[in-house]
Amino acid sequence: MIGKVLRLVPDPYRRLIPRYIAMIVLFAVAQSAAYVLLMPMLESLFEGDLGAAWTWTAWIAVAVVFVCIGGYQQAVLGIRIGAGMMQSLQTRLGDHIAVLPLGWFGSSTAGSVSKLISGSVRDAMGVFAHLLAPLLTGVLVPAGVAIGMIFIDWRISLAMIISAPLLYLVNRWGQGVYSRADTRAHQAAEESNSRVIEFAQAQPVLRAFGAAGAGNRGLQNALTVQRRGSRGLVLASIPGLVVFSFLVQLTFILLVYLAITLAAGDSISVPAAIALIAVSSRFIDPLNQAADLSTAVRGAANAADRITDLLDVPPLAEASEPVLPEDSSVSFTDVTFAYGSGETVINGVTFTVPAGTTTAIVGPSGSGKTTLLRLASRFYDVDDGGIDVGRNPISNYPSGALMQQFSLVFQDVYLFNQSIAENVRIGRAGATDEELNRAAEIARVDEIVERLPDGWETNVGEGGTSLSGGERQRVSIARALLKDAPIVLLDEATSALDPQNEARVVRGIHELTRNKTVIVVAHRLATIRHADQILFLDQGRIIERGTHDVLLRAEGRYAAFWNERSRAAGWRLAPAESGHR
């Protein structure tokens, strides 16, 4: 259990652990010695032998000095190891998350990562800062007392030693029950965190459909499950603690009974029996303390498991010998891909987008269009086949170098809780003000800036909630324009725009894609019509390809798709009949 946490200690602090353990042992041994020495001291005192009593008191004082030294040193070392561990783990987790495949991130990961970094790391570091020393002391002190009693009365020592395995087994059973409840509670907390984040980010939609309060069943259910999990965690800790505490008290009663029986049979003196009862109480108290702490240590071990599970997620493999692109072409060769162990989403797809050309991907919802864009930018690694960018496999590029080749404008735009200027500058942090203003003018972000009281410094809120969907999309396009990458990936880039906004942004898209290699997923007719190549995708396969005119003449799936879209583009609401009142 402790070994799981030990593996997470960074190397610079791992060398402190032997010294830390040694100080705990010194503290425990000195404390158990002080307890054992109480018996001859009390016996001498009750018998009136003050000289011997003072001698034993002096030895107890020496033991107490070592208790103070060991206690102080282990406390300082424990805090150093725990604080260093916390800082290192948070940095290590942050670095690891930064190299995970982009496809690993989803709506559920925000809650789990937040809970893990804020809660699990704190629980794990607490083992050294607060838990391990009293836990080991609670085991070593009774063991030391039991061994020390051999030199005073072997029968009492044997009774103490026999009770230890039974207490251990009961405590282990209780911890198993607690561990399972802790896992369920943590999963419920992750789901609840994700729902709370979703609740905060999706207020406009939730309010529009009356789901902002009690009507939000997803959030209400998640909070209910979390409450049940928290209550179950508390209840799960009770059986083990109750049974363990009962056995500890029973052990104490038996030790007292044994001491009285020995005194009644003249095997030991009455003062010795009184001293034995006092020492027995010091044997019992640390056991109770260890039982209380073992629950927290089990929770820390579960936290260590969760941290280790995240660190074990395979990072995106980085190229050992980076390459440079020869051009801006993109090629898919017999690519097959499935999310996790699920159904195949992309099945044997092969196509090439020559440098400087535009390829449009169309097809029904769920056919895999967006997945192709994500595979091209290596959100995921393909299961089979290969993808080349600039005539080199994408796995041969460092992740940063590969992303420098792409400007991405996706349907779901996320803006950071920063100013408009900072959100646009994410495209290229070193851009000049002139370049920033130029990108803003083309994407019509300047119109947004002009009407806001703080202009460029206006904070857009978490996720860009203070802006409309069309405005967020314009900021996203300005960001892509500022980046000025050779390959542009567009996924329904104008889907959030009304006709007026769309007309404004289309110019920005034309400027963004000028002399660039473009792969576009779109249903807008104008975007599709002028593509150099159109791919019709269905169930993860390309079933038709060609130019717009060629595919129309073929009268296949694309022609039916085009005709349906053309009819939908001119829909009108019919006037209500005057007879209805």
C-alpha positions, 0 to 999 in steps of 0.5 A, spaced: 500 500 500 505 504 501 509 502 496 504 505 491 506 512 494 513 511 494 514 510 487 511 517 486 517 520 490 521 524 485 529 522 485 532 528 489 527 526 495 527 519 495 534 519 498 531 522 504 526 516 505 531 512 509 533 517 513 526 519 514 524 512 516 530 511 521 527 517 525 521 514 525 524 508 528 528 512 533 522 515 535 518 509 536 523 505 539 525 510 544 517 511 545 516 504 547 522 503 551 519 509 555 513 505 556 516 499 558 521 503 563 515 505 566 514 498 569 520 497 573 520 505 575 513 504 578 514 498 581 520 501 585 516 507 587 511 503 590 516 499 594 519 505 596 526 504 593 527 511 591 534 510 589 532 505 583 526 509 582 530 515 580 535 511 576 529 508 572 526 515 571 533 518 568 533 512 563 526 514 561 528 521 561 534 519 556 528 515 552 524 522 552 530 526 549 531 521 543 523 521 542 524 529 541 529 528 536 526 522 532 519 526 532 522 533 530 527 530 525 521 525 522 516 531 522 521 536 518 523 530 513 516 528 512 514 535 510 520 536 505 518 530 502 511 531 501 512 538 499 517 536 494 513 530 492 507 535 491 510 540 486 514 534 482 507 531 481 503 537 479 509 539 474 510 531 472 502 531 471 502 537 467 508 535 462 505 528 461 498 531 459 502 536 454 504 530 450 498 526 450 495 525 444 490 530 443 484 525 442 485 523 449 482 530 451 474 530 452 468 532 456 470 527 461 477 528 462 476 536 465 473 533 471 477 527 472 484 531 471 481 537 475 480 532 481 486 528 480 491 534 480 487 538 486 485 532 490 489 526 489 496 529 489 494 532 495 492 525 498 498 522 496 503 527 498 500 527 505 502 520 506 509 523 508 507 529 511 502 527 515 500 519 515 506 515 515 510 517 521 504 516 526 501 510 522 508 506 523 509 509 530 502 506 531 505 499 529 512 499 532 510 502 539 506 496 540 511 491 537 516 494 541 512 494 548 511 487 546 518 485 545 520 489 551 515 486 556 519 479 555 524 481 559 519 483 565 514 478 564 513 473 558 506 471 559 504 478 558 508 479 552 506 473 549 498 475 550 500 482 546 504 478 540 498 473 539 493 479 539 497 482 533 495 478 527 488 478 529 488 485 529 491 486 523 487 481 519 481 485 521 484 492 519 485 489 513 478 487 511 476 494 513 481 497 509 478 493 503 471 495 504 473 502 504 478 501 498 472 499 494 467 505 496 473 510 495 473 508 488 466 509 487 466 515 491 472 518 486 468 516 480 462 519 482 466 526 484 469 526 477 462 525 473 460 531 478 466 535 476 465 534 469 457 536 470 459 542 474 464 545 468 459 543 463 453 547 467 457 553 468 459 553 460 453 551 457 448 556 461 445 559 455 443 553 452 441 550 459 436 556 460 433 556 453 431 549 454 429 550 462 434 546 464 438 551 468 436 549 475 432 543 477 431 541 470 438 539 469 437 532 470 444 530 468 447 535 473 442 533 478 443 525 477 451 526 478 450 530 484 445 525 487 450 519 485 456 523 488 452 524 495 451 517 495 458 515 494 460 520 499 455 517 504 457 510 502 464 512 503 463 514 510 459 508 512 464 503 509 469 506 514 465 504 520 464 497 520 472 496 520 473 501 525 468 499 530 470 491 529 477 493 530 476 498 536 472 493 539 478 488 539 483 493 541 478 494 547 477 487 548 485 486 548 486 491 553 481 488 558 484 481 557 491 484 559 488 487 565 485 481 567 491 477 566 495 482 570 490 481 576 490 474 575 498 474 576 498 478 582 492 474 585 496 468 584 503 472 587 506 471 580 507 478 580 507 484 586 501 488 586 505 494 584 507 490 578 500 489 576 498 496 576 504 498 572 502 492 567 496 495 566 499 502 565 503 499 560 498 495 557 494 502 556 500 505 552 500 498 548 493 499 546 493 507 544 497 507 538 493 501 535 487 505 535 491 511 532 494 506 527 487 504 525 484 511 524 490 513 520 490 506 515 483 509 512 487 515 510 493 511 508 488 507 504 485 513 500 492 515 499 494 509 496 488 509 491 490 516 489 496 514 487 493 508 483 489 514 479 496 518 478 499 512 476 494 510 471 494 517 468 502 517 468 501 510 464 497 513 459 502 512 453 504 519 450 504 521 443 511 518 440 516 523 438 520 523 432 527 521 434 530 524 427 525 530 426 524 532 418 522 538 414 516 538 410 518 538 402 511 541 401 504 542 403 501 536 401 497 531 405 496 524 403 492 518 406 494 511 405 489 505 406 488 509 413 484 505 418 482 507 425 477 506 431 476 510 437 479 505 443 476 498 442 470 500 439 467 500 432 472 502 426 470 509 424 475 510 418 476 504 413 481 503 408 481 511 406 486 513 401 487 520 398 492 525 396 491 533 397 496 536 392 500 542 395 496 549 394 489 545 392 482 544 396 479 538 398 472 538 400 469 532 404 462 531 404 457 526 407 452 524 412 453 525 419 457 520 423 461 518 416 468 520 419 469 527 416 471 530 422 475 524 424 479 525 418 481 532 420 483 530 427 487 524 424 491 529 419 493 533 425 495 527 429 490 528 435 490 520 434 495 515 431 492 511 426 491 503 427 493 501 420 496 505 414 499 512 414 498 519 413 504 524 410 504 531 410 510 534 406 511 528 403 514 525 410 510 521 415 507 525 420 510 521 426 517 523 423 515 530 426 515 533 433 508 534 435 510 542 435 513 542 428 507 538 426 502 543 428 506 549 425 504 546 419 496 547 420 491 552 421 485 549 424 478 552 424 473 547 427 466 547 429 466 548 436 470 554 438 474 554 445 476 561 447 480 562 453 478 566 459 482 572 457 482 578 452 480 578 445 487 580 443 490 574 447 485 569 444 487 572 437 495 572 439 495 564 441 495 564 433 502 567 433 505 570 440 510 574 437 505 577 432 506 585 431 500 589 433 500 591 425 499 584 424 494 583 429 490 588 426 490 586 419 488 579 421 482 582 425 480 586 419 480 580 415 476 576 419 471 582 421 474 582 429 475 589 428 467 590 428 467 586 435 473 590 438 470 597 436 463 596 439 466 593 446 468 598 451 474 595 453 476 594 446 482 589 445 482 588 452 475 586 453 475 579 457 471 574 453 469 569 459 470 562 460 469 559 453 468 565 450 461 566 453 461 573 453 461 573 445 456 570 440 457 563 436 459 567 430 463 572 434 467 566 437 468 563 430 471 570 427 476 570 433 478 563 431 479 565 424 483 571 426 487 566 430 488 562 424 490 568 419 495 570 424 498 563 425 499 563 417 500 556 416 501 552 410 495 547 411 488 549 413 483 544 416 476 547 416 471 543 420 464 547 418 467 553 419 461 557 418 456 553 421 455 558 427 454 564 423 447 567 420 447 569 413 450 576 415 456 574 419 457 568 414 458 573 408 463 577 413 467 571 414 467 568 408 472 573 405 476 572 411 476 564 409 478 566 402 484 570 405 486 564 410 486 559 404 489 563 399 495 559 396 494 554 401 493 547 402 486 546 404 481 540 407 474 542 408 469 539 411 462 543 409 455 543 407 455 550 405 454 549 397 459 555 395 465 552 399 464 545 396 462 547 389 469 550 388 473 545 391 479 542 386 477 535 389 471 532 393 470 526 397 464 523 399 465 519 405 460 514 408 461 509 414 468 511 414 469 509 406 470 514 400 465 512 395 465 517 390 471 522 388 472 528 383 470 535 381 463 538 383 461 537 375 464 530 374 460 528 380 454 531 378 454 528 372 455 521 375 448 522 378 450 518 384 450 519 392 454 526 391 449 528 386 443 527 391 446 530 396 447 536 392 440 537 390 437 536 397 442 541 399 440 546 393 432 545 395 433 546 402 437 552 401 431 556 398 426 553 404 421 558 406 415 558 412 409 558 408 404 563 411 398 561 415 391 560 412 387 566 414 381 561 416 385 559 422 384 564 428 
